[in-house]
Amino acid sequence: MATANDREQRARGQRSPDDAVPTDLPAFGVQLRRMNGEINRLMQGFAGEQGLHPTDVQALAAILDADGPMTPKRLREHLGLTSGAVTACVDRLERAGHIRRVRESADRRVVHLHYAAGALPAARTYFRPLADATAAARSRFTEDELALVLRFLTTLNEELSGIKDPGH
């Protein structure tokens, strides 16, 4: 039977040593779907507030997180869209002031997409609660635990990026 202290600890998100936390695949599936749903909810809210499509917000994230220059071709491959859909997306993002197109090489056909510095304050303001929730969750873990969680998420993202078209 749970004591008042046990219930209080659980209410604060703390676990007693006797609490068994499932680590099987279904438990991970549930938590990953829940997290994905919550992040999607926030992304869709930002998209609506900015007059964008949810795909546009995915494109913004891809441009912001890219490990090298983002091109329309790389963005198309990342999002799995047609050339026309990416062009429309990039046009919307540029019109809204979220990105800028830059021709950075002698080959004028090469276009790099950059997150516009002026767009960052709106994103920071909107996503501040997500950053605060992340900071609050991080505060419940040791640095070693956080390193392990980050290693897991990095590895999972690497595995997921290798899945090209699960339907075929």
Residue frames relative to the residue before (quaternion, step in Angstrom):
aa qw qx qy qz dx dy dz
M 1.0000 0.0000 0.0000 0.0000 0.00 0.00 0.00
A 0.4442 -0.7079 0.4860 0.2559 3.56 -0.89 0.94
T 0.3603 -0.7150 0.5604 0.2121 3.52 -1.00 0.90
A 0.6698 -0.4648 0.3752 0.4411 3.57 -1.29 0.17
N 0.6266 0.5330 -0.3335 0.4604 3.60 1.06 -0.75
D 0.6348 0.5244 -0.3281 0.4629 3.61 0.99 -0.83
R 0.6691 0.4921 -0.3033 0.4671 3.58 0.91 -0.93
E 0.6401 0.5230 -0.3220 0.4616 3.58 1.00 -0.80
Q 0.6451 0.5138 -0.3189 0.4671 3.59 0.97 -0.85
R 0.6609 0.5021 -0.3100 0.4637 3.59 0.92 -0.88
A 0.6323 0.5380 -0.3306 0.4488 3.59 1.01 -0.81
R 0.7017 0.4248 -0.2536 0.5126 3.58 1.13 -0.65
G 0.5653 -0.6248 0.3751 0.3866 3.59 1.28 0.08
Q 0.5343 0.6077 -0.4136 0.4173 3.58 1.26 0.24
R 0.2449 -0.7642 0.5804 0.1386 3.56 -1.13 0.61
S 0.4089 -0.6652 0.5569 0.2831 3.50 -1.18 0.58
P 0.6583 -0.5191 0.3565 0.4124 3.61 -1.17 0.40
D 0.6542 0.5261 -0.3165 0.4417 3.62 1.16 -0.52
D 0.5536 0.6102 -0.4004 0.4011 3.62 1.21 -0.31
A 0.2245 -0.7651 0.5915 0.1195 3.55 -0.67 1.10
V 0.1753 -0.7765 0.6002 0.0779 3.55 -0.75 1.07
P 0.3692 -0.7371 0.5099 0.2455 3.59 -0.58 1.08
T 0.1091 -0.7955 0.5943 0.0459 3.55 -1.01 0.84
D 0.3886 0.7217 -0.4887 0.2990 3.57 1.18 0.43
L 0.7266 -0.4540 0.3034 0.4170 3.56 -1.32 0.29
P 0.6567 0.4987 -0.3475 0.4463 3.67 0.83 -0.75
A 0.6330 0.5273 -0.3421 0.4519 3.61 0.99 -0.74
F 0.6381 0.5010 -0.3213 0.4885 3.57 1.02 -0.77
G 0.6349 0.5488 -0.3291 0.4329 3.58 0.94 -0.89
V 0.6555 0.5129 -0.3095 0.4599 3.57 0.90 -0.92
Q 0.7145 0.4579 -0.2721 0.4536 3.58 0.76 -1.00
L 0.6436 0.5073 -0.3295 0.4689 3.60 1.01 -0.72
R 0.6406 0.5049 -0.3292 0.4758 3.62 1.00 -0.75
R 0.6445 0.5174 -0.3287 0.4571 3.58 0.95 -0.83
M 0.6632 0.4947 -0.3054 0.4714 3.59 0.91 -0.92
N 0.6444 0.5201 -0.3166 0.4626 3.57 0.94 -0.90
G 0.6522 0.5206 -0.3122 0.4540 3.59 0.95 -0.84
E 0.6705 0.4938 -0.2975 0.4671 3.57 0.94 -0.88
I 0.6634 0.4822 -0.3111 0.4802 3.59 0.93 -0.83
N 0.6306 0.5245 -0.3355 0.4632 3.61 0.99 -0.77
R 0.6189 0.5449 -0.3389 0.4530 3.58 1.02 -0.80
L 0.6754 0.4819 -0.2873 0.4786 3.57 0.94 -0.89
M 0.6502 0.5193 -0.3156 0.4560 3.58 0.96 -0.87
Q 0.6644 0.4965 -0.3084 0.4658 3.59 0.95 -0.85
G 0.6205 0.5316 -0.3392 0.4663 3.58 1.06 -0.69
F 0.6470 0.5019 -0.3126 0.4815 3.58 0.97 -0.85
A 0.6299 0.5338 -0.3325 0.4558 3.58 0.95 -0.89
G 0.6809 0.4930 -0.2932 0.4553 3.59 0.84 -0.94
E 0.6591 0.5151 -0.3044 0.4556 3.56 0.96 -0.88
Q 0.7397 0.4059 -0.2119 0.4932 3.57 1.06 -0.77
G 0.4675 -0.6862 0.4365 0.3464 3.61 1.27 -0.06
L 0.5018 0.6420 -0.4160 0.4037 3.57 1.14 0.71
H 0.4985 -0.5839 0.5310 0.3586 3.53 -1.36 0.09
P 0.6221 -0.5360 0.3981 0.4091 3.63 -1.12 0.45
T 0.6148 0.5437 -0.3479 0.4533 3.61 1.06 -0.68
D 0.6011 0.5636 -0.3554 0.4412 3.59 1.09 -0.67
V 0.6523 0.5006 -0.3138 0.4748 3.58 1.03 -0.78
Q 0.6069 0.5234 -0.3518 0.4837 3.60 1.08 -0.65
A 0.6407 0.5153 -0.3205 0.4704 3.58 1.00 -0.79
L 0.6305 0.5305 -0.3324 0.4589 3.59 0.97 -0.81
A 0.6570 0.5028 -0.3095 0.4687 3.56 0.92 -0.89
A 0.6514 0.5142 -0.3184 0.4581 3.59 0.95 -0.83
I 0.6513 0.5018 -0.3115 0.4764 3.58 1.00 -0.80
L 0.6722 0.5044 -0.2895 0.4582 3.57 0.92 -0.92
D 0.7664 0.3948 -0.1907 0.4694 3.59 0.93 -0.91
A 0.4193 0.7374 -0.4578 0.2663 3.60 1.24 -0.16
D 0.3867 -0.7325 0.5183 0.2127 3.55 -1.02 0.86
G 0.7608 0.1468 -0.1289 0.6188 3.57 1.28 0.16
P 0.7388 -0.3735 0.2673 0.4932 3.56 -1.23 -0.10
M 0.2863 -0.7435 0.5804 0.1683 3.56 -0.90 0.96
T 0.1193 -0.7686 0.6269 0.0448 3.52 -0.92 0.99
P 0.6472 -0.4963 0.3793 0.4370 3.59 -1.18 0.28
K 0.6286 0.5340 -0.3435 0.4491 3.61 1.00 -0.73
R 0.6665 0.4833 -0.3074 0.4771 3.61 0.87 -0.89
L 0.6379 0.5222 -0.3245 0.4638 3.57 1.02 -0.81
R 0.6260 0.5340 -0.3271 0.4648 3.60 1.00 -0.83
E 0.6731 0.4894 -0.2900 0.4726 3.57 0.90 -0.93
H 0.6583 0.5197 -0.3070 0.4497 3.58 0.95 -0.88
L 0.7634 0.3791 -0.1982 0.4839 3.58 0.87 -0.94
G 0.3805 -0.7419 0.4733 0.2842 3.58 1.22 -0.35
L 0.4522 0.6859 -0.4403 0.3622 3.56 1.10 0.75
T 0.5662 -0.5546 0.4703 0.3882 3.54 -1.31 0.16
S 0.6682 -0.4852 0.3711 0.4248 3.57 -1.27 0.29
G 0.6628 0.5188 -0.3034 0.4466 3.57 0.95 -0.88
A 0.6553 0.5072 -0.3120 0.4648 3.58 0.99 -0.84
V 0.6505 0.4980 -0.3212 0.4750 3.60 1.00 -0.75
T 0.6224 0.5312 -0.3429 0.4614 3.59 0.99 -0.78
A 0.6594 0.4966 -0.3086 0.4725 3.60 0.91 -0.87
C 0.6390 0.5286 -0.3134 0.4627 3.58 0.99 -0.86
V 0.6785 0.4824 -0.2862 0.4744 3.58 0.84 -1.00
D 0.6220 0.5353 -0.3387 0.4603 3.60 1.01 -0.77
R 0.6595 0.5011 -0.3095 0.4672 3.62 0.92 -0.91
L 0.6788 0.4979 -0.2964 0.4511 3.57 0.88 -0.94
E 0.6557 0.4987 -0.3145 0.4717 3.56 1.01 -0.76
R 0.6457 0.5185 -0.3192 0.4608 3.61 0.94 -0.87
A 0.6987 0.4662 -0.2632 0.4745 3.58 1.03 -0.81
G 0.5178 -0.6800 0.3910 0.3414 3.60 1.29 -0.07
H 0.4825 0.6941 -0.4204 0.3297 3.59 1.23 0.28
I 0.7942 0.1207 -0.0682 0.5917 3.58 1.11 -0.58
R 0.1771 -0.7385 0.6283 0.1685 3.51 -1.37 0.11
R 0.3572 -0.6962 0.5844 0.2148 3.52 -1.20 0.72
V 0.0337 -0.7947 0.6059 -0.0140 3.56 -0.92 0.93
R 0.2379 -0.7255 0.6275 0.1526 3.55 -0.96 0.91
E 0.0732 -0.8753 0.4774 -0.0236 3.54 -0.10 1.35
S 0.7297 0.3809 -0.2494 0.5102 3.57 1.16 0.12
A 0.6827 -0.4598 0.3646 0.4354 3.53 -1.33 0.08
D 0.6429 0.4778 -0.3103 0.5119 3.58 1.19 -0.56
R 0.3114 -0.8060 0.4779 0.1580 3.57 -0.18 1.30
R 0.5697 0.5919 -0.3866 0.4191 3.59 1.25 -0.23
V 0.6276 0.5359 -0.3384 0.4521 3.60 1.18 -0.46
V 0.0398 -0.7967 0.6022 -0.0333 3.55 -0.67 1.17
H 0.1529 -0.7602 0.6252 0.0882 3.56 -0.95 0.92
L 0.2903 -0.7510 0.5755 0.1431 3.52 -1.08 0.85
H 0.0576 -0.8026 0.5936 -0.0140 3.55 -0.81 1.04
Y 0.4825 -0.6202 0.5358 0.3090 3.54 -1.13 0.75
A 0.3909 -0.7328 0.5070 0.2306 3.60 -0.73 1.01
A 0.5086 -0.6729 0.4477 0.2966 3.56 -0.79 1.05
G 0.6490 0.5425 -0.3163 0.4295 3.59 1.03 -0.73
A 0.6422 0.5279 -0.3219 0.4532 3.58 1.22 -0.39
L 0.5330 0.6755 -0.3928 0.3246 3.59 1.17 -0.45
P 0.6376 0.5384 -0.3698 0.4086 3.67 0.84 -0.72
A 0.6445 0.5119 -0.3350 0.4586 3.63 0.95 -0.79
A 0.6650 0.4917 -0.3033 0.4733 3.58 0.94 -0.88
R 0.6488 0.5191 -0.3243 0.4522 3.58 0.92 -0.86
T 0.6576 0.5094 -0.3086 0.4614 3.57 0.93 -0.88
Y 0.6942 0.4834 -0.2864 0.4499 3.57 0.81 -0.99
F 0.7748 0.3647 -0.1848 0.4822 3.57 0.89 -0.95
R 0.3245 0.7583 -0.5011 0.2619 3.62 1.24 0.25
P 0.6508 0.4995 -0.3475 0.4542 3.67 0.88 -0.74
L 0.6179 0.5212 -0.3497 0.4736 3.62 1.05 -0.62
A 0.6501 0.4991 -0.3133 0.4797 3.59 0.96 -0.83
D 0.6535 0.5098 -0.3126 0.4640 3.59 0.98 -0.83
A 0.6486 0.5038 -0.3167 0.4745 3.60 0.98 -0.84
T 0.6365 0.5192 -0.3253 0.4685 3.58 1.01 -0.79
A 0.6542 0.5036 -0.3119 0.4703 3.59 0.94 -0.86
A 0.6513 0.5087 -0.3216 0.4622 3.59 0.97 -0.81
A 0.6583 0.4911 -0.3127 0.4772 3.59 0.96 -0.83
R 0.6411 0.5316 -0.3248 0.4482 3.61 0.95 -0.85
S 0.6392 0.5641 -0.3347 0.4015 3.57 0.99 -0.79
R 0.6419 0.5388 -0.3159 0.4448 3.60 1.24 -0.35
F 0.7102 0.4253 -0.2360 0.5089 3.56 1.30 -0.06
T 0.4944 -0.6213 0.5104 0.3302 3.55 -1.22 0.47
E 0.6651 -0.4888 0.3716 0.4251 3.57 -1.26 0.25
D 0.6361 0.5222 -0.3314 0.4614 3.60 1.02 -0.75
E 0.6518 0.5012 -0.3161 0.4733 3.59 0.98 -0.81
L 0.6491 0.5183 -0.3153 0.4589 3.57 0.97 -0.85
A 0.6265 0.5289 -0.3362 0.4634 3.58 1.00 -0.77
L 0.6572 0.5038 -0.3039 0.4711 3.57 1.01 -0.80
V 0.6410 0.5108 -0.3202 0.4751 3.60 0.95 -0.86
L 0.6731 0.4920 -0.2988 0.4644 3.58 0.89 -0.91
R 0.6251 0.5217 -0.3355 0.4739 3.58 1.04 -0.73
F 0.6376 0.5166 -0.3244 0.4705 3.60 0.98 -0.80
L 0.6848 0.4848 -0.2975 0.4556 3.60 0.79 -0.98
T 0.6347 0.5238 -0.3251 0.4660 3.59 1.00 -0.80
T 0.6720 0.4905 -0.2892 0.4734 3.56 0.91 -0.94
L 0.6423 0.5132 -0.3266 0.4663 3.59 0.96 -0.82
N 0.6569 0.5015 -0.3168 0.4654 3.60 0.92 -0.83
E 0.6197 0.5247 -0.3447 0.4709 3.60 1.04 -0.69
E 0.6588 0.4991 -0.3060 0.4725 3.58 0.94 -0.86
L 0.6709 0.5010 -0.2990 0.4578 3.57 0.92 -0.91
S 0.6506 0.5237 -0.3289 0.4407 3.61 0.98 -0.74
G 0.6357 0.5307 -0.3338 0.4504 3.58 1.20 -0.35
I 0.5843 0.5432 -0.3747 0.4723 3.58 1.28 -0.16
K 0.1962 -0.8319 0.5110 0.0910 3.57 -0.37 1.20
D 0.7862 -0.1205 0.1075 0.5965 3.61 0.78 -0.95
P 0.2341 -0.8330 0.4804 0.1434 3.57 0.15 1.25
G 0.6295 0.5638 -0.3379 0.4143 3.61 1.14 -0.43
H 0.7646 0.3379 -0.1861 0.5164 3.60 1.17 -0.26
